[in-house]
């Protein structure tokens, strides 16, 4: 047999097989058409249609936008596909059969108003592949709906007789529309988001409040710690001040004789050299140093002013004793020189003369007391003591009278009392110059020219002191 004869035989067999398949498919469609030849009658809320698999548009009755409709698709249809060779296939509304006849391959064949069903998000989707029945729900639009059925393959085609049965059912008004459900879901979602946002805001505010509270607590703890440290420092400072003050109070109590004016008078007259010179124990320098050390501590001074003012007075009285000793150490001609300069009309201070009167009056009072004790005592030689006291009292009274008459004749004050706080008074400066002059002259060791120059120098310094402002006169 030739090759051409074989090809012709094969083609004949293929053509025969295809014819047999077409006959079988036609028989199946005939059976399906006979089964679906009669559609149920339509009612006021239910409509029945055939949807051919040709893509032809099928229009429903007008739908209401406030109602929900159930779509039901039933049955299968046959189609052919292929560019060179035509292949037969079958499908229902959602699935098409594979080569084994299983309806397992999903496809998008249903279109409503030109949109694939999957894009419309239908509700209550029901599938029964065994009986090829599918249903879903969509809202009405207020217009007719347009349904189309397309074959699974892009090259597939079908005839008018290959159609699916379609039922449209208007559901009761009590069933909410999908739009309202979606709106409710959207509202619920928005409410949930708002609640979530409010909850997050409250949580954030709580976090902020807790952080602020924590910061405030830390600040309060830091403040308490700082206050505790400050209080501890204050307590320590007060403890130290009190300890210093207690020591001074005990010392003042032990040496309280300093408050007695007569004691101070007698002590200075007896120990004048120990107060003014550097002979040990050099009382004057020691007292001044202690006075300066005390007043160099303003906190201690303030504490003593409140709690123990007698301590400050005690130190002041010792400074007064130094000043009294300095006045006693002045030569008699010093006061005569002051009188002569005042008599000559020079602007010098009369304070040294007033202080001289104060010291003489104090000395007279003390001598008078001693004289009385001598008269009452039985000491040997008391007559001589009384006589000496009388002679000194007469000299003091004479000088007091003379000095007072001189000051009164010029309208100058006769009353004066040394002020311990005035550390640099005119008299102190004059006494200092005089003492410095005596020490300098003592160190020159008989050098007459140097001594004369020193006398001139100190005379000039005293002249400057006496030439100060007239407010001291």
PAKOLKE-329595 format. One line per 2 residues: number of its first residue (from 1); their letters; for each residue y, x, z of C-alpha. Coordinates in steps of 0.5 Angstrom, whole numbers, always signed. Each point is the difference from the previous one (the first is absolute). Layout:
NUM	A	Y,X,Z  ... .
end
This chain:
1	XX	+0,+0,+0  +7,+3,-2 .
3	XX	+6,+1,+5  +4,-6,-3 .
5	XX	-6,-5,+1  +0,+2,+7 .
7	XX	+7,+0,+2  +0,-7,-4 .
9	XX	-6,-2,+5  +4,+2,+6 .
11	XX	+6,-4,-2  -4,-6,-1 .
13	XX	-3,+0,+7  +6,+2,+3 .
15	XX	+3,-6,-4  -5,-5,+2 .
17	XX	+0,+2,+8  +8,-1,+0 .
19	XX	-2,-7,-4  -5,-2,+6 .
21	XX	+5,+2,+5  +6,-4,-3 .
23	XX	-5,-6,+0  -2,+1,+7 .
25	XX	+7,+0,+2  +2,-6,-4 .
27	XX	-6,-4,+3  +3,+2,+7 .
29	XX	+7,-2,-1  -3,-6,-3 .
31	XX	-4,-1,+7  +7,+1,+4 .
33	XX	+4,-4,-4  -5,-6,+1 .
35	XX	+0,+2,+7  +8,+0,+0 .
37	XX	+1,-5,-5  +3,-5,+5 .
39	XX	+5,+1,+5  +2,-4,+6 .
41	XX	+5,-5,-1  +7,+2,+3 .
43	XX	+3,-3,+6  +7,+0,+3 .
45	XX	-1,+7,+3  -5,+3,-4 .
47	XX	+0,+2,-7  -6,+3,-5 .
49	XX	+1,+5,-6  -4,+4,-4 .
51	XX	+2,+7,-1  -2,+4,-6 .
53	XX	-1,+7,+0  +4,+1,-6 .
55	XX	+7,+1,+4  +2,-6,-2 .
57	XX	+5,-3,+5  -2,-6,+4 .
59	XX	+6,-4,+3  -1,-4,+7 .
61	XX	+3,-6,+2  +7,+1,+3 .
63	XX	-1,+3,+7  +5,-1,+6 .
65	XX	+3,+6,+4  -1,-3,+7 .
67	XX	-8,+0,-1  -6,+4,+0 .
69	XX	-5,+0,-6  -7,+2,+0 .
71	XX	-3,+3,-7  -7,+0,-1 .
73	XX	-4,+3,-6  -7,-1,-2 .
75	XX	-5,+2,-5  -1,+6,-5 .
77	XX	+2,+1,-7  -3,+5,-6 .
79	XX	+4,+5,-3  -1,+6,-5 .
81	XX	+4,+6,-1  -1,+7,-4 .
83	XX	+4,+3,-5  -6,+2,-5 .
85	XX	-5,-3,+3  +0,-7,+3 .
87	XX	-3,-1,+7  -1,-6,+4 .
89	XX	+2,-1,+7  +1,-5,+6 .
91	XX	+5,-1,+5  +3,-5,+5 .
93	XX	+7,-1,+3  +0,+7,+4 .
95	XX	-6,+4,-2  -4,+2,-6 .
97	XX	-7,+1,-1  -3,+7,-1 .
99	XX	-6,+2,-5  -5,-2,+6 .
101	XX	+4,-7,+0  +3,+1,+7 .
103	XX	+7,-3,+1  +2,+6,+4 .
105	XX	+6,+3,-4  +7,-3,+2 .
107	XX	+5,-1,-5  +7,-4,+0 .
109	XX	-1,-5,-5  +4,-6,+3 .
111	XX	+7,+0,-1  +5,-5,+3 .
113	XX	+7,-1,-3  -1,+7,-4 .
115	XX	-2,+4,+6  -7,+2,+2 .
117	XX	-3,-3,+6  +0,+6,+5 .
119	XX	+8,+1,-1  +1,-8,+3 .
121	XX	-4,+2,+6  -4,-7,+1 .
123	XX	-2,-2,+7  -7,-3,+2 .
125	XX	-3,+4,-6  -8,-3,+0 .
127	XX	-5,+4,-4  -7,-3,-2 .
129	XX	-3,+5,-5  -7,-4,+0 .
131	XX	+3,-6,-3  +6,+3,-3 .
133	XX	+5,-4,+4  +7,+3,+3 .
135	XX	+6,-3,+3  +6,+2,+3 .
137	XX	+7,-3,+2  +7,+0,-3 .
139	XX	+7,-3,+1  +2,-5,-5 .
141	XX	+6,+2,-4  +4,-7,-2 .
143	XX	-3,+1,-7  -6,+0,-4 .
145	XX	-5,+6,+1  -2,+4,-6 .
147	XX	-7,+3,+1  -4,+5,-5 .
149	XX	-7,+3,+0  -1,+7,-4 .
151	XX	-6,+3,-1  -2,+7,+4 .
153	XX	+1,+4,-6  +6,+2,-4 .
155	XX	-4,-1,-6  -4,-6,+2 .
157	XX	+1,-7,-3  -3,-7,+1 .
159	XX	+0,-7,-3  +3,-6,+2 .
161	XX	-6,-3,+3  -1,+6,+5 .
163	XX	+4,-3,+6  +0,+0,+7 .
165	XX	+1,-7,+4  +7,+0,+4 .
167	XX	+1,-4,+6  +7,-1,+3 .
169	XX	+1,-4,+6  +6,-1,+4 .
171	XX	-1,+1,+8  +3,-5,+5 .
173	XX	+7,+1,+2  -2,+2,+7 .
175	XX	-3,+7,-3  +6,+5,+0 .
177	XX	+2,+3,-6  -1,+8,-1 .
179	XX	+7,+1,-1  +2,-3,+7 .
181	XX	-6,+4,+3  +3,+6,-3 .
183	XX	+6,-2,+2  -3,-1,+7 .
185	XX	-3,+6,+0  +6,+4,-2 .
187	XX	+4,-4,+5  -5,+2,+5 .
189	XX	+0,+7,-3  +7,+1,+1 .
191	XX	+0,-3,+7  -6,+5,+2 .
193	XX	+4,+5,-3  +7,-2,+4 .
195	XX	-5,-1,+6  -2,+7,-1 .
197	XX	+7,+3,-1  +2,-3,+6 .
199	XX	-6,+2,+4  +1,+7,-3 .
201	XX	+8,+0,+2  -2,-3,+7 .
203	XX	-5,+6,+0  +5,+5,-3 .
205	XX	+5,-3,+5  -5,+1,+6 .
207	XX	-1,+7,-2  +8,+1,+0 .
209	XX	+0,-3,+7  -5,+4,+2 .
211	XX	+2,+7,-3  +7,-2,+3 .
213	XX	-3,-2,+7  -4,+7,+0 .
215	XX	+7,+3,-2  +3,-3,+5 .
217	XX	-5,+1,+5  +0,+8,-2 .
219	XX	+8,+0,+1  -1,-4,+7 .
221	XX	-5,+5,+2  +4,+6,-3 .
223	XX	+6,-3,+4  -4,-1,+6 .
225	XX	-2,+7,+0  +7,+3,-2 .
227	XX	+2,-4,+6  -5,+2,+5 .
229	XX	+1,+8,-2  +8,-2,+1 .
231	XX	-2,-3,+6  -4,+6,+2 .
233	XX	+5,+5,-2  +5,-4,+4 .
235	XX	-4,-1,+6  -2,+8,+0 .
237	XX	+8,+1,-1  +1,-4,+6 .
239	XX	-5,+3,+4  +3,+7,-2 .
241	XX	+7,-3,+2  -3,-3,+6 .
243	XX	-3,+6,+2  +6,+4,-1 .
245	XX	+4,-5,+4  -5,+0,+6 .
247	XX	+1,+8,+0  +7,-1,+0 .
249	XX	+0,-5,+5  -4,+3,+5 .
251	XX	+4,+7,-1  +7,-4,+1 .
253	XX	-3,-4,+7  -2,+7,+2 .
255	XX	+7,+3,-1  +4,-6,+1 .
257	XX	+5,+4,+5  +4,+1,-7 .
259	XX	+2,-7,+0  +4,+2,+7 .
261	XX	+7,+2,-1  +0,+4,+6 .
263	XX	-6,+3,-2  +2,+2,-6 .
265	XX	+7,+3,+2  -4,+4,+6 .
267	XX	-5,+3,-5  +5,+2,-6 .
269	XX	+4,+4,+5  -6,+3,+3 .
271	XX	-4,+2,-6  +6,+0,-5 .
273	XX	-2,+7,-3  -7,-2,-1 .
275	XX	+3,-6,-4  +5,+4,-4 .
277	XX	-3,+7,-1  -7,+2,-3 .
279	XX	-3,+2,+7  -7,-3,+0 .
281	XX	-1,-6,+0  +6,-1,-4 .
283	XX	+1,-7,+2  +6,-2,-4 .
285	XX	-4,+3,-7  -6,-4,+3 .
287	XX	+3,-6,+1  +4,+0,-7 .
289	XX	-6,+1,-3  -4,-6,+3 .
291	XX	+6,-4,-1  +0,+2,-7 .
293	XX	-8,-1,-1  +1,-7,+3 .
295	XX	+5,-3,-4  -3,+3,-6 .
297	XX	-5,-5,+0  +3,-7,-1 .
299	XX	-6,-4,+1  -1,+3,+7 .
301	XX	+8,-1,+1  -1,-7,-2 .
303	XX	-6,-2,+4  +3,+3,+6 .
305	XX	+7,-4,-1  -5,-6,+1 .
307	XX	-5,+2,+5  +3,+6,+4 .
309	XX	+8,+1,-1  +0,+4,+7 .
311	XX	-4,+6,-4  +6,+0,-5 .
313	XX	+5,+0,+6  -4,+5,+3 .
315	XX	+1,+5,-6  +7,-2,-1 .
317	XX	+2,+2,+8  -3,+7,-1 .
319	XX	+4,+1,-6  +6,-2,+4 .
321	XX	-2,+5,+5  +0,+5,-5 .
323	XX	+7,-2,-2  +2,+0,+7 .
325	XX	-3,+7,+1  +4,+2,-6 .
327	XX	+7,-2,+3  -2,+3,+7 .
329	XX	-1,+7,-4  +7,-1,-3 .
331	XX	+6,+5,+3  +5,-3,+4 .
333	XX	+5,+2,-5  -3,-4,-6 .
335	XX	+3,-6,+3  +7,+3,+1 .
337	XX	+0,+2,-7  -2,-7,-2 .
339	XX	+6,-2,+4  +5,+5,-3 .
341	XX	-2,-2,-7  +1,-7,+2 .
343	XX	+7,+1,+3  +2,+4,-6 .
345	XX	-1,-6,-4  -6,+2,-4 .
347	XX	-5,-5,-2  -6,+2,+4 .
349	XX	-5,-5,+3  +1,-1,+8 .
351	XX	-7,-2,+1  -2,+7,+3 .
353	XX	+5,-2,+5  -2,-7,+1 .
355	XX	-7,+3,+1  +2,+5,+5 .
357	XX	+3,-6,+4  -7,-3,+0 .
359	XX	-4,+6,+2  +5,+1,+6 .
361	XX	+0,-7,+2  -8,+0,+0 .
363	XX	+1,+7,+4  +4,-3,+5 .
365	XX	-4,-6,+2  -6,+5,+1 .
367	XX	+4,+5,+4  +2,-6,+4 .
369	XX	-7,-2,+1  -2,+7,+2 .
371	XX	+6,+0,+5  -2,-6,+4 .
373	XX	-8,+3,+0  +3,+6,+3 .
375	XX	+4,-4,+5  -6,-4,+2 .
377	XX	-5,+6,+0  -1,+5,+5 .
379	XX	-1,+6,-4  +2,+7,+2 .
381	XX	+7,+2,-3  +2,-7,-2 .
383	XX	+7,+1,+2  +0,+5,-6 .
385	XX	-3,-5,-5  +5,-5,+2 .
387	XX	+6,+4,-1  -3,+3,-7 .
389	XX	-1,-7,-2  +7,-2,+2 .
391	XX	+3,+6,-4  -4,-2,-6 .
393	XX	+2,-7,+1  +8,+2,+0 .
395	XX	-1,+4,-6  -3,-6,-4 .
397	XX	+5,-5,+2  +6,+5,-1 .
399	XX	-3,+1,-7  -2,-7,-1 .
401	XX	+7,-2,+2  +3,+5,-5 .
403	XX	-4,-2,-6  +1,-7,+1 .
405	XX	+7,+0,+0  +1,+5,-6 .
407	XX	-5,-5,-4  +4,-6,+2 .
409	XX	+7,+3,-1  -2,+0,-7 .
411	XX	-4,-6,-1  -7,+2,+0 .
413	XX	-6,-3,+3  -2,+3,+6 .
415	XX	-7,-3,+0  -6,+3,-4 .
417	XX	-7,+0,+1  -5,+5,-4 .
419	XX	-4,-4,-6  -7,+3,-1 .
421	XX	+0,-3,-7  +6,+4,-2 .
423	XX	-4,+6,-2  +6,+4,-3 .
425	XX	+6,-2,+4  +6,+4,+0 .
427	XX	-1,+3,+7  -7,+1,-2 .
429	XX	+2,+4,-6  +6,+4,+4 .
431	XX	-6,+1,+5  -4,+3,-5 .
433	XX	+5,+4,-3  +2,+3,+7 .
435	XX	-7,+2,+1  -1,+3,-7 .
437	XX	+6,+4,+1  -2,+2,+7 .
439	XX	-7,+2,-3  +3,+4,-5 .
441	XX	+5,+4,+4  -6,+2,+4 .
443	XX	-4,+3,-6  +6,+4,-2 .
445	XX	-1,+5,+6  +7,+2,+1 .
447	XX	+2,+1,-7  +8,-2,+1 .
449	XX	+1,-1,-8  -6,-4,-1 .
451	XX	+2,-4,+7  +7,-2,-2 .
453	XX	-2,-2,-7  -5,-5,+3 .
455	XX	+5,-3,+4  +5,-1,-6 .
457	XX	-6,-3,-4  -2,-5,+6 .
459	XX	+7,-1,+2  +1,-3,-8 .
461	XX	-6,-4,+1  +2,-3,+6 .
463	XX	+7,-2,-3  -4,-3,-6 .
465	XX	-3,-5,+6  +6,-1,+3 .
467	XX	+4,-2,-7  -5,-6,-1 .
469	XX	+2,-7,-1  +5,-3,+5 .
471	XX	-5,-5,+2  -4,+4,+5 .
473	X	+7,+1,+4 .
end
